[in-house]
Structure formats: structure tokens, C-alpha cells
Amino acid sequence: MICQLCQKHSSVGVWSDIGCKTIRLDKIKEHEHCSEHLASVNRESEQENADKCNQKLNRCSRSAIKDALKVIYYLVEHNLSLDLFSSLVDLNIELGSCNLNNLKLVKNAKYTSWDIVSELLKLLSDEVRENLFNEMRKSPTYSLMVDEVMDIISHKHLAICAR
């Protein structure tokens, strides 16, 4: 018999290397209480706790990013400045949004910088562009209208409308 737990955690001993040749209950109980097996049990529980914490962090991070994308979408939809992102996130946190609070990792590190806002905006625009291209590929015909527009700070942009 081989103890899979001891083998998994590379414990040294008969139960993990070659296996115990006697199938007796007292030998199993003796192994169950030996220091090598108890160390393997501790390592297994630590690993399970780490996995649970990691899953919880991933779940919390995903929901925080989803809510941050909703804030970006709101700003874009209402033609508001992206500079309002950080203050809008702070307002939502004050009003009770528990997910957005996960954007703030520590006191001086939070995911509300301009780089994060740009990356979130790029994610949204990529999704919209991909959906549009998929619809255009399915359609037998489509039309394009191209125009040049200027934004608030006089940067020129090429506007392409597809139908």
C-alpha cells in the first residue's frame, strides 16, 4: 500500500516510496499518526487554503474589473471625460459598491490610473469592433460612411460608420 498524500508531497518513507507490504489496520493507524504523514496533511491543507484564497481573489478581481468596465461604459455613453473615472469609482464605493473596492489593493496602489482607464477603454472598443465585424461578415451587403471629426481638444479622428 502506498499513501498517495505522502507520495504527492514527496515525503520520505516506506509509505511513499515502495509501499507497505502488510495490510493491517494497526500499521495504517501507526502511519496516520507519524510525523511524515502529519507534515503531508499540513502541506495539503495549506495548499487547499492557498487555492481557495486564489480563487476568491480571481473571482473578486473579475467582478471588480466588470464593474470598472461598466463605469467606463457609462462615461463613454454619456460623453463624459475619462478623467472622471477615479472619482466615479470612489463615489460608487462610498455608495456601497463592494466589488469596486477590490480595485484598491493597498493604500497607495489602486487600479484607477490613466493607464488602466486606457486599457479598459481598449477592451470595450475591441469588443464592440469584433461584434460589428461579425455582424458585417454575416450580412450579404453593407455600406460604409467615412468622415473626419474633431474632439474637444482639437484632435482629428476618422469616423467610420457601417450599416
C-alpha positions as CSV (number, residue, x, y, z in Angstrom):
1,M,0.0,0.0,0.0
2,I,1.2,3.5,-0.8
3,C,-0.1,6.7,0.9
4,Q,-1.0,9.0,-2.0
5,L,-0.8,12.1,0.2
6,C,2.7,11.3,1.3
7,Q,3.7,10.5,-2.2
8,K,2.2,13.7,-3.5
9,H,4.1,15.8,-1.1
10,S,7.4,13.9,-1.6
11,S,7.6,12.5,2.0
12,V,10.4,10.1,2.7
13,G,9.4,6.7,3.9
14,V,8.0,3.3,3.2
15,W,4.5,4.6,2.6
16,S,5.5,7.0,-0.2
17,D,8.4,5.1,-1.9
18,I,8.0,1.4,-2.1
19,G,4.7,0.9,-0.2
20,C,3.9,-1.0,3.0
21,K,3.5,-4.8,2.4
22,T,1.4,-5.6,5.4
23,I,-2.3,-4.8,5.2
24,R,-3.0,-4.4,8.9
25,L,-5.2,-1.8,10.5
26,D,-2.7,-1.1,13.3
27,K,0.1,-0.3,10.7
28,I,-2.3,2.1,8.8
29,K,-3.1,3.9,12.1
30,E,0.6,4.0,13.0
31,H,1.3,5.7,9.7
32,E,-1.6,8.0,10.1
33,H,0.0,9.4,13.3
34,C,3.6,9.5,12.2
35,S,5.3,12.9,11.7
36,E,5.9,12.4,7.9
37,H,2.2,11.8,7.2
38,L,1.1,14.7,9.5
39,A,3.5,17.0,7.6
40,S,1.9,15.9,4.3
41,V,-1.5,16.5,5.7
42,N,-0.5,20.0,6.8
43,R,1.0,20.8,3.4
44,E,-2.2,19.6,1.7
45,S,-4.4,21.8,3.9
46,E,-2.1,24.8,3.3
47,Q,-2.3,24.2,-0.5
48,E,-6.1,23.9,-0.4
49,N,-6.3,27.2,1.6
50,A,-4.0,28.9,-0.9
51,D,-6.1,27.6,-3.8
52,K,-9.3,28.8,-2.1
53,C,-7.8,32.3,-1.5
54,N,-6.5,32.4,-5.1
55,Q,-10.0,31.5,-6.4
56,K,-11.6,34.1,-4.2
57,L,-9.1,36.8,-5.4
58,N,-9.7,35.9,-9.0
59,R,-13.5,36.0,-8.5
60,C,-13.3,39.3,-6.7
61,S,-10.9,40.7,-9.3
62,R,-13.1,39.7,-12.2
63,S,-16.2,41.3,-10.6
64,A,-14.2,44.4,-9.9
65,I,-13.0,44.7,-13.5
66,K,-16.5,44.1,-14.7
67,D,-17.8,46.9,-12.6
68,A,-15.0,49.1,-13.7
69,L,-15.9,48.4,-17.3
70,K,-19.5,49.4,-16.5
71,V,-18.2,52.8,-15.2
72,I,-16.1,53.3,-18.3
73,Y,-19.1,52.4,-20.5
74,Y,-21.3,54.9,-18.5
75,L,-18.7,57.7,-19.1
76,V,-18.4,56.9,-22.8
77,E,-22.2,56.6,-23.3
78,H,-22.8,60.0,-21.7
79,N,-19.9,61.6,-23.5
80,L,-18.2,62.5,-20.2
81,S,-14.4,62.9,-19.6
82,L,-12.5,59.8,-18.8
83,D,-10.7,61.8,-16.1
84,L,-13.9,61.3,-14.0
85,F,-13.2,57.6,-13.8
86,S,-11.4,57.6,-10.5
87,S,-13.8,60.0,-8.7
88,L,-16.8,58.0,-10.1
89,V,-15.3,54.8,-8.8
90,D,-14.7,56.4,-5.4
91,L,-18.4,57.6,-5.4
92,N,-19.6,54.1,-6.2
93,I,-17.5,52.7,-3.3
94,E,-19.0,55.3,-0.9
95,L,-22.5,54.4,-2.1
96,G,-21.9,50.8,-1.2
97,S,-20.4,49.1,-4.3
98,C,-18.4,46.3,-2.7
99,N,-16.9,45.0,-5.9
100,L,-15.2,48.2,-6.9
101,N,-13.5,48.3,-3.6
102,N,-11.4,45.4,-4.8
103,L,-9.7,47.8,-7.3
104,K,-7.8,49.3,-4.4
105,L,-5.2,46.8,-3.4
106,V,-3.4,48.8,-0.8
107,K,-3.5,52.4,0.3
108,N,-1.3,53.8,-2.5
109,A,-2.0,51.2,-5.2
110,K,-5.3,51.2,-7.0
111,Y,-6.5,50.4,-10.4
112,T,-7.8,53.8,-11.4
113,S,-4.8,55.3,-13.2
114,W,-4.9,56.7,-16.7
115,D,-3.1,53.5,-18.0
116,I,-5.9,51.3,-16.5
117,V,-8.6,53.6,-17.9
118,S,-7.0,53.4,-21.4
119,E,-6.7,49.6,-21.2
120,L,-10.4,49.2,-20.1
121,L,-11.5,51.5,-22.9
122,K,-9.4,49.5,-25.4
123,L,-11.1,46.3,-24.1
124,L,-14.6,47.8,-24.6
125,S,-13.7,49.2,-28.1
126,D,-12.2,45.8,-29.1
127,E,-15.4,44.0,-28.1
128,V,-17.6,46.5,-30.0
129,R,-15.4,46.3,-33.1
130,E,-15.4,42.5,-33.0
131,N,-19.2,42.4,-32.7
132,L,-19.6,44.8,-35.5
133,F,-17.2,42.9,-37.8
134,N,-19.0,39.6,-37.0
135,E,-22.3,41.2,-38.0
136,M,-20.8,42.6,-41.2
137,R,-19.4,39.2,-42.1
138,K,-22.8,37.6,-41.7
139,S,-24.5,40.3,-43.8
140,P,-24.7,39.8,-47.6
141,T,-24.3,43.6,-48.1
142,Y,-23.3,46.6,-46.1
143,S,-22.5,50.3,-46.6
144,L,-19.7,52.5,-45.2
145,M,-19.7,56.2,-44.5
146,V,-16.4,57.8,-43.7
147,D,-15.9,61.3,-42.2
148,E,-13.4,63.2,-40.3
149,V,-14.3,64.6,-36.8
150,M,-12.5,66.7,-34.2
151,D,-12.8,66.1,-30.5
152,I,-12.9,68.7,-27.7
153,I,-9.2,69.2,-27.7
154,S,-9.0,69.6,-31.5
155,H,-7.5,66.2,-32.3
156,K,-8.7,64.8,-35.6
157,H,-10.3,61.4,-35.8
158,L,-11.6,59.3,-38.6
159,A,-15.2,58.3,-38.1
160,I,-16.3,55.2,-39.9
161,C,-20.0,54.2,-39.9
162,A,-21.1,50.9,-41.2
163,R,-24.6,49.8,-41.9
